[in-house]
Amino acid sequence: MVLGGAEDGTGQGLSEQDAAMDAALASLYDGQPEQGRGRRTGGLGGSSPRVARWLGDIRRYFPSTVVQVMQRDAVQRLGLTQLLLEPELLGAVEPDVHLVGTLLSLNGVLPEQTRETARQVVRTVVDELERRLAERTRAAVRGALDRAARTHRPRLSDVDWARTIRLNLRHYSPELGTVVPERFVGYGRRTHQVQREVILAVDQSGSMAESVVYSGVFGAVLASMRSLATRYVAFDTEVADLTEHLADPVDLLFGTQLGGGTDINRALAYCQGLVTRPENTLLVLISDLYEGGARPELLRRVGELTASGVQVVALLALSDSGRPSYDRDNAAALAELGVPAFACTPDRFPDLMAAAIRRDDLARWAESGEVP
């Protein structure tokens, strides 16, 4: 990404725009000056006006995907937390999932005058994720619930004629000019009763920031479906039931507290107390499985949950950030208990929920995609 200039030995200068792009990159990525070369020194210093100008420059010269990477690097490489603590600077930042995760990790120290700007940034990202993912999730879950309720002895008003005809095409009668069905396919009578109970147990340790953001959005989408009873439990070494905030994913996300330790056993003990219909309960544990609590108790509790009929799935990450770091010993131990442990991208999560509701073989389902 370094454009260079006359001093690099090429003898070629830069246009005014290229020079400005090079300066913006140099502020972030240049190292210390080389001996005798007089090269620029990277850094944005502590000046808010300079940071604001730099934010404006990178938005002007680079596409938003590049801007997001540079902003993330600015916070990580140069420690520019003032990007997120001053409203005038935060308002100039390009919103993305990683930025939301960083904001949530700073939730406890955000100045009051910055908090509303931070909520607006989070709202922008959440709204975009809902537009991208919500309807696909609802459609996948509805389809799985309908299939789970399908019956081969339907009442006449409940016959799924399209599926029935496809199933019986070999029974076409030329004399009658029609299909004579031997088997009917249909659905039970529609009901507004809860068909599945879903518990999302979300690890809010610092390494899980992106997963927390996506799980908050998906939790709100699932909670909007009357056929599901959705609970959202966030945990580190403490447990917080945030179910009451599912109506607004922004409130939900600001109710999390990123950065603590991890006690998965304690979280699952709480979730176990929420189960009322084990055979109709899906517990999705979203965690990298680095357990700081009692590991033998954790494995015993998972065994109790599965033995009671609860369907347990462990997601090592719910993110787009590639292969996650996770505790392989704990993942293997869960697999021996019949609990598949794998990573999942947000785009695949709707299909995962549908497969879980249908009680498909999730280990095989995971192998069909890109998992660690």
Beta strands, then each sheet from edge to edge (+ up, - down):
strand 1: 150-151
strand 2: 172-173
strand 3: 178-179
strand 4: 186-187
strand 5: 196-203
strand 6: 228-235
strand 7: 239-241
strand 8: 281-286
strand 9: 311-318
strand 10: 341-344
sheet 1: 1+ 4-
sheet 2: 2+ 3-
sheet 3: 7+ 6- 5- 8- 9- 10-
end
